Amino acid sequence: MPGLWSPQGHADPGEDLAAIFDALPPAYRAQFRAEYDEALDAAHDLARFKQVQLMSWSGRRSRPWGSLRLQVKCW
């Protein structure tokens, strides 16, 4: 049974990024890769921010508005 999303009859790649990339026409692959890399970088930045935020507030629940000393871990 041909896939519903493509006139060429390819099956829906679902959430498999490699299958999505392979199903794209070559003209769109560079844009897909650039947007994927940008989204991945943003996700990593958010994870780092949350880690630093948690480290800066750990053990300071008794005086949350006191002086804060950020602990930054280099990656």
RATA-V27593 format. One record per residue. N is the residue number from 0. RES is the residue in three letters. PHI is phi in radians with two decimals (999 if undefined). PSI is psi in degrees with one decimal (999 if undefined). Layout:
n = [N N]
res = [RES RES]
phi = [PHI PHI]
psi = [PSI PSI]
This chain:
n = [0 1 2 3 4 5 6 7 8 9 10 11 12 13 14 15 16 17 18 19 20 21 22 23 24 25 26 27 28 29 30 31 32 33 34 35 36 37 38 39 40 41 42 43 44 45 46 47 48 49 50 51 52 53 54 55 56 57 58 59 60 61 62 63 64 65 66 67 68 69 70 71 72 73 74]
res = [MET PRO GLY LEU TRP SER PRO GLN GLY HIS ALA ASP PRO GLY GLU ASP LEU ALA ALA ILE PHE ASP ALA LEU PRO PRO ALA TYR ARG ALA GLN PHE ARG ALA GLU TYR ASP GLU ALA LEU ASP ALA ALA HIS ASP LEU ALA ARG PHE LYS GLN VAL GLN LEU MET SER TRP SER GLY ARG ARG SER ARG PRO TRP GLY SER LEU ARG LEU GLN VAL LYS CYS TRP]
phi = [999 -1.19 -1.16 -1.50 -1.55 -2.30 -1.18 -1.38 1.51 -1.29 -1.26 -1.11 -1.32 1.17 -1.78 -1.30 -1.08 -1.14 -1.20 -1.08 -1.03 -1.16 -1.37 -1.26 -1.11 -0.91 -1.14 -1.76 -1.15 -1.13 -1.15 -1.03 -1.13 -1.11 -1.20 -1.10 -1.07 -1.13 -1.15 -1.14 -1.06 -1.12 -1.13 -1.16 -1.07 -1.12 -1.11 -1.11 -1.04 -1.13 -1.14 -1.13 -1.07 -1.15 -1.15 -1.26 -1.75 -1.15 1.35 -2.02 -1.19 -1.26 -2.45 -1.15 -1.76 -1.25 -1.12 -1.91 -2.12 -1.33 -1.91 -1.85 -1.77 -1.43 -1.83]
psi = [126.8 150.9 155.2 -20.2 -15.2 134.6 -17.5 -8.5 15.6 148.5 152.3 124.9 -7.5 -133.9 7.4 107.2 -36.8 -39.6 -38.6 -47.0 -45.4 -30.6 -18.3 147.2 145.5 -32.0 -22.7 -8.3 -39.3 -41.1 -42.2 -46.1 -41.6 -43.5 -37.6 -46.7 -39.6 -43.1 -38.7 -42.6 -41.9 -40.0 -40.6 -40.7 -42.0 -41.9 -41.7 -43.9 -45.8 -36.9 -44.5 -41.4 -43.4 -41.0 -36.0 -25.9 -7.0 131.3 8.6 24.4 -26.9 -29.1 76.3 -22.0 9.6 -175.7 137.2 137.1 112.2 136.7 111.0 127.1 129.2 138.0 999]
